[in-house]
Amino acid sequence: MESMIENLGTLERRFDITISIEQLQREAEDRLKKLVKTTKLHGFRPGKVPFKMIVQMYGAQVHNDVLNAAVQKKFSDAIKELNVQVAGYPKFEAKPKTDDAFYTFSATFEIYPEIVIGDLSQQNIEKPNVKIGDADIDKTLNMIRKQRVKYELVNRPAKKNDRVRIDYSGAIAGVIFEGGVAKDVQLIIGDGKFLKDFEASLIDMKVGDNKSFDVVFPEDYHGKEIAGKTVTFEVKLKDVEESILPKIDADFAKLLGVSDGDIQKLRKGVQQDLEREVSKRIRTKLKEQIMQSLLDVTPIAAPRFLINQEVERLVQNAKSNVEARGMSVHEINLAPDLFKEKAEYRIKLGLILSELVKIHSLKATREQVRSIIEDAAQNYDNPEQVIKWHYASAERLHEVESLVLEENVVDWALNKVNLVDKTVTFDELMRIS
């Protein structure tokens, strides 16, 4: 190697590279001579352009190309000798010239950390234990009823859960703000579509009533022009509709796919659906704890290059999500620093998982990949088309393979950790209030 390697930090390294000027000039001259044979220039026959003109036209560029190639080769050779993995790209800097025979450059770069998987045998992992009861089934059926609610016009004051139609205008200090006027707006009182105080002010209004009231907008409201401000609303109530929920009877059961309308079959089907959800959520809970345990027992540093790369990806994803919701990215703080902790977590975990997959042969099999794709495809009208869509893209297949790898790691880790059963309710498991 050209010189001793310097340790600049946990993962940052540096060493010097020397390039023979004489050899560089020979290689540059050889390339320029080849250009004489191929360069076409008006007024000269092919291969007859004077060498001096070739040097004037291409000399500087050829010299730089040869120099860059020489530096890259020297760096690659040194890295092989050091037997390290470079994370990202090296930074080359020219050093002051002290010898007419050589150019000297410093190469600064990051390496991947050495990973030694820690001991999981002392890690306690809580495994939720859930039993689906009648109350859970009743609550789910009521949620399904609400999804199929119908509304009928009524001639009475509005109350909570009614659907109303209104016109409104909002003003700050007597001045109507942009977007503060709307007509024929439908909302369900208590549904949370509008601010709580706005919806509550509609209670007891009758059709044809006009009402004025103030609402204080939260400081963190997404619309900056009204955030933290007091808005005076003028509202006219035009319709009141009462919610009508379907009865849980034979017709309701048939609507949900029970052909003979048997209520008990309906309840059994709901129970099986909830149990499938429980299994998925338990698996997710176990996976979250195992991933954190792996990080806890395997402390490593993450290359800054990879963290910054992941931050950029997370910021771009966040921007896309904001725009998909019809909002402006300028309304939300998407500063890179907000994503740094998450990016570092993901990079460290990814490095640990890669090491586990390698040393324990946990690679995804074709059968596992196919199984996940087919399972996901069943949620669509045309499963075969969805399966073909996945297999038509290497990137999409890679995403599925990554999921399989994580599941393989979870299965491996479950045999290492201490599983502790914890009895919880369905709502606690699903985080339903």
C-alpha positions in Angstrom: 0.0 0.0 0.0 1.1 3.6 -0.7 1.3 4.6 3.0 -0.1 3.8 6.4 -3.9 4.1 6.9 -5.1 6.8 9.3 -8.0 6.1 11.6 -10.1 9.4 11.7 -13.0 8.0 13.7 -15.1 5.0 14.3 -15.6 4.3 10.6 -13.7 7.1 8.8 -10.3 6.2 7.3 -7.6 8.0 5.2 -4.5 7.2 3.3 -2.3 8.8 0.7 -2.0 7.8 -3.0 1.1 8.6 -5.1 1.0 8.7 -8.9 4.1 8.7 -11.1 4.1 11.8 -13.3 6.3 10.2 -15.9 4.0 7.2 -16.2 1.0 9.5 -16.3 2.5 11.5 -19.2 3.3 8.3 -21.1 -0.2 7.0 -20.8 -1.7 10.4 -21.8 0.6 10.6 -24.8 -0.4 7.1 -25.9 -4.1 8.1 -25.8 -3.5 11.3 -27.7 -1.6 9.4 -30.4 -4.6 7.1 -30.8 -6.8 10.1 -31.1 -4.7 11.3 -34.1 -5.9 8.2 -36.0 -9.6 8.7 -35.2 -10.1 12.5 -35.0 -11.9 14.1 -37.9 -11.3 17.8 -38.5 -12.3 20.0 -41.4 -9.4 20.6 -43.7 -7.5 17.5 -42.8 -7.7 14.0 -44.1 -8.5 11.3 -41.5 -5.4 10.4 -39.5 -3.5 13.5 -40.7 -4.4 16.0 -38.0 -1.1 17.3 -36.5 -0.3 15.9 -33.1 0.2 19.4 -31.7 -3.4 20.3 -32.6 -4.6 17.1 -30.9 -2.7 18.1 -27.8 -4.2 21.6 -27.9 -7.7 20.2 -28.4 -7.7 17.3 -26.1 -4.6 17.4 -24.0 -6.1 18.8 -20.7 -9.1 16.4 -20.8 -7.0 13.3 -21.6 -4.6 14.2 -18.8 -7.4 14.5 -16.3 -9.0 11.3 -17.5 -5.7 9.4 -17.1 -5.1 10.9 -13.7 -8.6 10.1 -12.4 -8.3 6.5 -13.7 -4.9 6.1 -12.0 -6.1 7.5 -8.7 -9.2 5.2 -8.8 -7.0 2.1 -9.6 -4.5 2.9 -6.9 -7.4 3.3 -4.4 -9.0 0.0 -5.5 -5.8 -1.9 -5.1 -5.2 -0.4 -1.7 -8.7 -1.3 -0.5 -8.2 -4.9 -1.7 -4.9 -5.0 0.3 -6.7 -3.6 3.4 -9.5 -6.1 2.9 -12.2 -3.6 4.0 -15.6 -2.7 2.5 -16.0 1.0 1.5 -19.3 2.6 2.3 -20.2 5.2 -0.3 -17.6 7.1 -2.3 -14.1 8.2 -1.4 -13.1 11.8 -1.3 -9.8 12.6 -3.1 -7.9 15.7 -2.4 -4.6 16.8 -4.0 -1.8 17.4 -1.6 0.9 20.1 -2.0 3.6 18.9 -4.4 6.9 18.0 -2.7 8.4 15.9 -5.4 8.6 16.6 -9.2 8.3 12.9 -9.9 4.9 12.3 -8.2 1.4 13.6 -7.6 0.1 12.9 -4.1 -3.6 12.6 -3.1 -5.3 11.8 0.1 -8.3 9.4 0.0 -10.8 9.8 2.8 -13.6 7.3 3.1 -15.9 5.4 5.4 -15.9 1.6 5.9 -18.7 -0.8 6.9 -18.6 -1.7 10.6 -17.5 -5.1 11.8 -20.6 -6.8 13.1 -20.6 -9.4 15.8 -24.2 -10.5 16.6 -24.9 -10.3 20.3 -26.4 -12.8 22.7 -30.2 -12.9 22.5 -30.6 -15.6 25.2 -31.2 -13.0 27.9 -33.7 -10.9 26.0 -37.3 -11.1 27.2 -39.9 -10.8 24.5 -43.5 -10.3 25.4 -45.9 -12.5 23.4 -49.5 -11.1 23.6 -52.1 -13.7 24.5 -55.6 -12.8 23.2 -58.9 -14.6 23.4 -61.7 -13.3 21.2 -64.9 -12.9 23.1 -68.5 -12.1 22.4 -67.9 -8.4 23.2 -65.2 -8.2 20.5 -67.6 -9.8 18.0 -70.4 -7.4 19.0 -68.1 -4.4 18.7 -67.0 -5.5 15.2 -70.5 -6.0 14.0 -71.5 -2.6 15.2 -68.5 -1.1 13.3 -69.8 -2.9 10.2 -73.3 -1.5 10.8 -71.9 2.0 11.0 -70.1 1.4 7.6 -73.6 0.7 6.1 -75.4 3.5 7.8 -78.2 5.3 5.9 -79.6 8.8 6.6 -83.2 10.1 6.5 -84.3 13.7 6.7 -85.9 14.7 10.0 -87.7 17.8 11.2 -86.1 18.4 14.6 -83.0 20.2 16.1 -79.7 18.7 15.2 -77.9 16.4 17.6 -74.7 14.4 17.8 -74.3 11.7 15.0 -76.8 13.6 12.7 -75.7 14.4 9.2 -76.3 18.1 8.4 -75.9 20.3 5.3 -74.7 23.8 5.9 -73.5 27.1 4.3 -70.8 28.9 6.3 -68.4 31.8 6.1 -65.5 32.5 8.5 -63.8 35.8 9.3 -60.9 37.0 11.3 -61.4 40.4 12.8 -64.2 41.0 10.3 -62.2 40.0 7.3 -63.2 36.7 5.5 -60.0 34.6 4.9 -59.2 32.6 1.8 -61.1 29.3 1.8 -63.3 30.5 4.6 -66.6 30.4 2.6 -68.4 27.2 1.5 -71.9 26.2 0.5 -73.9 22.9 0.8 -71.2 21.3 3.0 -72.2 17.9 4.5 -70.8 16.8 7.8 -71.6 14.4 10.6 -71.8 16.1 14.0 -69.2 14.5 16.2 -67.3 12.8 13.3 -64.3 15.0 13.6 -64.3 16.3 10.0 -64.3 19.8 11.4 -62.9 21.2 14.7 -64.7 19.9 17.8 -66.0 23.3 18.8 -67.3 24.0 15.3 -69.3 20.7 15.3 -70.6 21.2 18.8 -71.9 24.6 17.9 -74.3 23.0 15.4 -76.1 21.0 18.0 -79.7 22.2 18.6 -79.8 24.2 15.4 -83.0 23.8 13.3 -83.4 23.8 9.5 -83.3 27.4 8.4 -81.5 28.7 11.5 -78.6 31.1 11.2 -76.0 31.2 13.9 -72.8 33.1 14.7 -70.1 31.7 16.9 -66.3 31.9 17.5 -63.9 29.1 17.2 -60.2 29.3 18.3 -58.0 27.3 15.9 -55.1 25.3 17.4 -51.5 26.7 17.1 -50.4 23.7 15.1 -53.3 23.8 12.6 -52.0 23.0 9.1 -53.4 26.2 7.6 -50.9 28.8 8.8 -53.1 31.8 8.0 -55.6 30.8 10.7 -53.5 28.7 13.1 -53.9 30.1 16.6 -56.5 32.7 15.5 -60.1 33.2 16.6 -62.5 32.8 13.7 -66.0 34.1 13.7 -68.3 31.8 11.7 -71.7 32.6 10.2 -73.6 29.3 9.6 -76.9 28.5 8.0 -78.4 25.0 8.6 -80.1 23.6 5.5 -80.8 19.9 6.3 -80.8 17.5 9.2 -80.6 13.8 8.6 -80.8 11.1 11.2 -78.6 8.0 11.0 -80.4 4.7 10.5 -78.2 1.6 11.3 -79.2 -1.8 9.8 -80.4 -4.4 12.2 -78.3 -7.5 12.8 -80.7 -10.0 11.2 -80.8 -12.6 8.4 -80.7 -9.9 5.7 -77.7 -8.3 7.3 -75.9 -11.7 7.5 -76.7 -12.4 3.8 -75.3 -8.9 2.9 -72.1 -10.0 4.5 -71.9 -13.3 2.5 -73.7 -15.8 4.8 -76.0 -17.2 2.1 -78.6 -18.8 4.5 -78.7 -15.7 6.8 -77.6 -17.7 9.9 -76.5 -15.2 12.5 -74.3 -17.7 14.4 -72.4 -18.4 11.1 -72.0 -14.7 10.7 -70.6 -14.4 14.3 -68.3 -17.4 13.7 -67.0 -15.8 10.5 -66.3 -12.5 12.3 -64.5 -14.4 15.0 -62.3 -16.1 12.5 -61.5 -12.8 10.8 -60.6 -11.3 14.2 -58.4 -14.2 15.0 -56.5 -13.8 11.7 -56.0 -10.1 12.6 -54.8 -11.1 16.1 -52.2 -13.5 14.6 -50.9 -10.8 12.2 -50.7 -8.2 15.0 -49.0 -10.6 17.4 -46.4 -11.4 14.7 -45.9 -7.7 14.2 -45.4 -7.1 17.9 -42.9 -10.0 18.1 -41.0 -8.6 15.1 -40.8 -5.1 16.6 -39.4 -6.4 19.8 -36.9 -8.8 18.2 -35.6 -6.1 15.9 -35.0 -3.8 18.9 -33.4 -6.6 20.8 -31.0 -7.2 17.9 -30.0 -3.6 18.0 -29.7 -3.6 21.8 -27.3 -6.6 21.9 -25.3 -5.6 18.7 -24.2 -2.0 19.1 -22.6 -0.8 15.9 -21.9 2.5 14.2 -23.6 3.3 10.9 -21.7 5.0 8.0 -22.7 8.6 7.6 -23.0 8.1 3.8 -25.6 5.4 4.2 -27.5 7.4 6.8 -27.6 10.5 4.6 -28.7 8.4 1.7 -31.6 7.0 3.7 -32.5 10.4 5.0 -32.9 11.7 1.4 -35.1 8.7 0.6 -37.3 9.2 3.7 -37.7 12.9 2.9 -38.7 12.2 -0.7 -41.2 9.6 0.4 -42.7 12.1 2.9 -42.9 14.8 0.2 -44.7 12.3 -2.1 -47.2 11.4 0.7 -47.9 15.0 1.4 -48.5 15.8 -2.3 -50.7 12.7 -2.7 -53.0 14.2 0.0 -53.4 17.4 -2.0 -51.2 19.4 0.4 -48.2 21.6 -0.3 -44.8 20.5 1.0 -44.2 24.1 2.0 -46.9 23.8 4.7 -45.2 21.0 6.6 -41.7 20.9 8.1 -39.8 18.2 6.2 -36.3 19.2 7.4 -33.8 16.3 7.0 -32.8 16.4 10.7 -36.3 15.1 11.5 -35.6 11.9 9.7 -32.0 11.3 10.9 -32.9 9.1 13.9 -35.2 6.9 11.9 -32.7 6.6 9.1 -29.9 5.6 11.5 -32.2 3.0 13.0 -33.0 1.5 9.7 -29.4 1.4 8.4 -28.1 -0.2 11.6 -30.8 -2.8 11.6 -30.3 -3.5 7.9 -26.6 -4.1 8.4 -27.3 -6.5 11.3 -30.0 -8.4 9.4 -27.6 -8.7 6.4 -25.0 -10.3 8.6 -27.5 -12.7 10.2 -28.8 -13.8 6.8 -25.2 -14.4 5.6 -23.9 -16.3 8.6 -27.0 -18.4 9.3 -28.1 -18.9 5.6 -31.5 -17.3 6.1 -31.9 -16.3 2.4 -35.3 -16.1 0.9 -36.4 -19.1 -1.1 -38.4 -18.9 -4.4 -41.2 -20.7 -2.6 -41.3 -18.2 0.2 -41.4 -15.3 -2.2 -44.1 -16.9 -4.3 -46.2 -17.6 -1.2 -46.1 -14.0 0.0 -47.0 -12.7 -3.5 -49.8 -15.1 -3.9 -51.2 -14.3 -0.4 -51.2 -10.5 -1.2 -52.7 -11.1 -4.6 -55.8 -12.7 -3.0 -56.9 -9.2 -1.9 -57.5 -8.1 -5.5 -60.1 -9.0 -8.1 -57.6 -10.4 -10.5 -54.9 -12.3 -8.5 -53.0 -13.7 -11.5 -52.5 -10.2 -12.9 -51.1 -9.0 -9.6 -48.7 -11.9 -9.4 -47.5 -11.2 -12.9 -47.1 -7.5 -12.0 -44.8 -8.5 -9.1 -42.6 -10.8 -11.2 -42.3 -8.2 -14.0 -40.2 -6.0 -11.8 -36.8 -6.8 -10.2 -37.4 -4.0 -7.7 -40.8 -5.3 -6.6 -39.4 -8.8 -6.2 -36.5 -7.4 -4.2 -39.0 -5.7 -1.8 -40.8 -9.1 -1.3 -37.5 -10.8 -0.8 -36.6 -8.3 1.9 -39.9 -9.1 3.7 -39.1 -12.8 3.6 -35.6 -12.2 4.9 -37.0 -10.3 7.9 -39.5 -13.1 8.6 -36.7 -15.6 8.4 -34.7 -13.6 10.9 -37.7 -13.4 13.3 -38.1 -17.2 13.1 -34.4 -17.7 13.9 -34.5 -15.2 16.8 -37.7 -16.7 18.3 -35.6 -19.8 19.1 -33.0 -17.7 20.9 -35.0 -15.2 23.1 -37.1 -15.8 26.2 -40.8 -15.6 25.2 -43.0 -14.3 28.0 -46.8 -14.7 27.6 -48.8 -11.5 28.4 -52.6 -11.7 28.5 -54.2 -8.6 26.8 -57.6 -7.7 25.4 -58.3 -7.5 21.6 -58.6 -3.7 21.9 -55.3 -3.4 23.7 -53.5 -5.5 21.1 -55.0 -3.5 18.2 -54.6 -0.2 20.1 -58.3 0.6 19.8 -59.6 3.1 22.3 
